[in-house]
Amino acid sequence: MKNKFMRWLACGKLGSKLMCIYFLLIVLPLGLFSFYAYLRVRAVVQEQTFSAARTAFDDTCLSLEGLLGRLDGVIDILSTDSLVYTMASNDSRDYTYIHRLEDSDQLATTFEDLCMLADIDLIRLYVNNEYSYSNTRNNIIQISDVALNAWYKTAAESSGRLWCAPVDFQDASDESLQNCFSSVQVIYNPNKVKEPLAVLRADIDASRVEQIVCGTSITENGMLLLLRKGQILLSSDSGASPIPPETLVSQVQSLIPGTWETISAEGQEYYARCEQIGPSGWLIASILPHKDVFRLSREMSAEMLIIVVAVGLAAYLLAYLISQSTLKRIAQLTSTMQAVENGNVAVRLEPSGEDEIAQLMDGFNQMMDRVDMLMEERVEYGRQIKNLELKALQAQINPHFLYNSLDLINCTAISRNVPEISRMVNALGQFYRLSLSSGREVITLAEELRHAKLYVEIQNLRFENRVSAEWDMDPSADCCQIIKIVLQPIIENAIIHGIFEKPSKTGHLKVSIRRLDGDIRITVEDDGMGMDEETVLANFSVHETPERRIISSGYGIRNIQERLLLAYGAPYGLSCRSCPGKGTVVTVLIPAILT
């Protein structure tokens, strides 16, 4: 497959390749961007839906918990009220009928005040005595009136507070008592803690709870459920959902409170979350259909798909028209070039337009004019090449003539008994042989060190042995490679600008070569005049500065630095430390490469 593609890329028609390029550069990026945008929109819509659902759900929980919590608070207050115990007591001593009427009115007034302050609807006290109370009040009721009701039996058997919903009051004879949510507390005799005296009941009209639960709309088909041990007490389901709430109750109850989780029923997926409502122990659950959460993103993705298809088709059509205009002129250029290949060098093009193809056609015409000119110059170049070959042959003879001349001077000095001249000429001849090194650019460190020693020897012959040299060579580095003529310019710089600038014009030079793992370190140390920091930076820095252009004495050093960097790369090259009046140490670092 890869070979076919490469063959098509190399041999396929330009028009097909242009259309493919247009597809890759326009349609494909547009499609990828649209897909990315769809994913981002999907994530944002989901996050916003969950955020709105979370906010609405939390508000509903707080409202419902506050509403039911007020029932709990009222019961807490009344369960410690001494007047409640007095009214519920069966002891008739010192409790005349008049007192009972006064206390019942006072307690009824307390109930009404608490209802107003706590924003609840009704408070009742069920007593287990035969006393007569005020007929103008209906807050104090005989237990015998509700003794057969299921809610009362459950409350009497319960050891704690009982929370009731409208479904618990279906068997009540009074219809006004049925449609409410209640908190019920049994009051026991303080002298006989197992003997019930009365029952306190605080009510909130069910319509207020329904308004909180059913008035919260998160999504079109979303629902809120008020649950008690698997029983649905209240539901906001309008019947539009295809799945009945009862099918989801068991899964909702097993959820971890406070987190959105995925549940499924009859092939439908839902996001669900539940929370416990205060001391009642009831659960409120929010259930959102998966399709509702992503409905907006699906609609946006459909719109984006239509836009992508429309833009892609328009762009592809425009690209086709542009490519045809371009290919027409390229085909003209191709046919003209084929004519030239067949020998018709007089053919020319007529450029049209001002784009790069027109420039290419004009350039083709200029190239053909240049070809005509080059063909005329070809004969003249042939004659010049022969002359250059002759000069190259003469240039090869010049080094041999220099060596022969130096040998002749050496022989003459020996015959005339002038050993100083013979020594000088012999050293000079060896120096130049090593410098030329048969045309090689890379030599051994042993040859490079020999070249440096000859230079110092020649300088001592010229200046009466003013330089004492110390050579310290690691034998393991003898056969390692180095580009030629590296040490000689450094030593020359040390002698000319270091030692000979001292008042005594004499000094000591030490050259040390060490092999360190995979590198070679060469140190050239002198006790000359030294340099200040500005001069060191100007001569040894790898960056061009105005000071480097001014100081001409560092040209050889800079040349060596550039050659080393070119040959070996960083971190190899030259480094220097110097102190004015105390001398200079130049270090050459190169890789250890065996010949």
DABEL-V450949 format. One line per field, one symbol per residue. phi: phi as a letter, one per 40 degrees, with the letter a starting at -180 (. if undefined). psi: psi as a letter, one per 20 degrees, with the letter a starting at -180 (. if undefined). burial: 1 if it has 16 or more other ideal C-beta (glycine too) atoms within 10 Angstrom, else 0. Layout:
phi: ???
psi: ???
burial: ???
//
This chain:
phi: .cccccccccbccccccccccdcccbcccccccccccccccdcccccccccccccccccccccccccccccccccccccbcccccccccccccfbccccccccccccccddcccccccfbcabbbcbbabccbdccbbcbbccccbcccccccccccccbcbbbbdccbccccccccccabbbbbcbbcccbcccccabcabbbdcccccccccccbbbdbcabbbbbfgcccaacccgcccbcddccccccccccdgbcbcbaafgbbbcbabaccfccgcbbbbbbcdcccbcccccccccccccccccccccccccccccccccccccccccccccccchccccbbbcbgbcccccccccccccccccccccccdcccccccccccccccccccddcccccccccccccccccgbccccccccccccdcccccffgccbbcccccccccccccccccccbffcbcbbbbbcdcbdcccaccfbcdcccccccccbccccdcfbabbbbbbbbbfcbbbbbbbbbccgbccccccccbccbcbdccccccccccccccdccccccbgcccibaababdgbhbbbbbbbccbcc
psi: gghgghghhhirqhgghghgghghifgghgggghgghgggggggggghghgggggggggggggghhghhhgghghgghijphhghghiqjojpknrgghggghhgghhggggghgggilrhqpqooqlrkqprpiiqkhoqphhhjhiqhhgggghiqibqppqrhhikhjqhohiigmrpqpppppqphhnijopgrppppqpphhhghhggiioogrgjrqppoqolipohqpjpiihpipqhhhighhghiqpqjqprprqpliqqqpqqqqpnbihjrqpppppphhhhjgghgghhgghgggggghggghhgghggghhhghghhhghghghhhghjiniiqrrnqpajahghhhghhgghghhhggghhhigghhghhhhghhghhhhhhhghhhgghghhghggghghjlnhghgggggghghghghghlkiqhprrhghghgggghghgghhhhklliopqppopohiigjqqqqrlggghghghhggifgiiqhikqappppppqpodjrppppoprkbhrqrhghghhhiqiqprhhhhgohijggghggghgghhhhrqkqbqqqpqppiiaqoppppqqooq.
burial: 0000000000000000010001100110010001000100010010001100100110011011101111111110010010011011100000000001101100110110011001011111111110101100101110100100101100100000111111011001000010011111111000000001111111111101110111010110111111110001111110001010100110110010000000101000011111101101011111111001101110001001000100010010001000100110110100010000000000001010000010001001000100000000000000000000000000000000000001001100100000001101111111111100100000111111101111111111000001101000010010011111111111111110111101000010111110100001110111111110001101111000000100100101110110110011000011010100001111111101000
//
